[in-house]
Amino acid sequence: MSDRMPPPDVTDPPEPGTASGLDERQIAPADLDFLQAACRIHELFAEQPAAAIPAGLAAGQVTARAVEIEPAGYQRIRPAPLPDRCRVRRVNIVPPPLKRQRDLPLALAQPIRRRRLQLIDLPERQAKLLHRKLFERYGDQAEQMRIEAVFPHVPSEAVGAIRLAPDLSQLTFTLPEDVSPRSIKPGSYLVIISDAGVKTRNVFFRL
């Protein structure tokens, strides 16, 4: 902005009617013209050509024009109603006939796995029976023997095909080809005992 004019005489009363309450004589003429131009209200169609004004209306008669715009509609989404009855189509699948074969060589070749049991895992009746059989076989030496592992339902016929894990956590075995599964009777337990921690023995007991 340009430099302001020197303030008027304080004896002159301020000019009434200004929005800011200031005397316009205290503002430089260039600044005053700029402020008045910024606050000037332009009338509608004041700068429009005559061709843009509707017929029968003069530019000075039109000050505003309302444009009616209908509110935007919305669509309500509803689920499609289900029919009260529906037709069920059944597909008749005929399973193929089953063929049963016994003593399959591939099935018998699969190793059978047994998990290690402790003496406390056995029922009380079987635990007492195992102690009695140990004393019947080894006499007083059974007092110094320790039961390391018990593997249930291990047939003695598979003694040559038994594979023990190094930590005695489990064992696997397969039946020999000349042994029929029908001849195997349950209740045969493989017990691994140690003699004072020096010698280990694998013994079969029927419990």
DAPEGI-V669162 format. One line per field, one symbol per residue. psi: psi as a letter, one per 20 degrees, with the letter a starting at -180 (. if undefined). burial: # if it has 9 or more other ideal C-beta (glycine too) atoms within 8 Angstrom, else .. A space follows every 50 residues. Layout:
psi = ???
burial = ???
This chain:
psi = qrqqqqqrpiipqqprjqhijqpiiiqqhghhhgghhhjpppqpjhjqrh hipqqipqhiiohqopoopqqprqpppqqppqqhqqppppooooqqpqop qqlphhhhipqpqpqpqrhiiqqhghghhggghghhgicihhhjqpohqp oqloqiikhikpoqqhjkhrqqqqqqhjpphhipprjppopoqqnkjgpp qoppqo.
burial = ....#............#....#..###..##.##.........#..... ..#.....#..#...................................... .......#.....#.##.#..#...##.###.###......#..#.#.## #.###.##..##.....#..######..#....#...########..... ..###.#
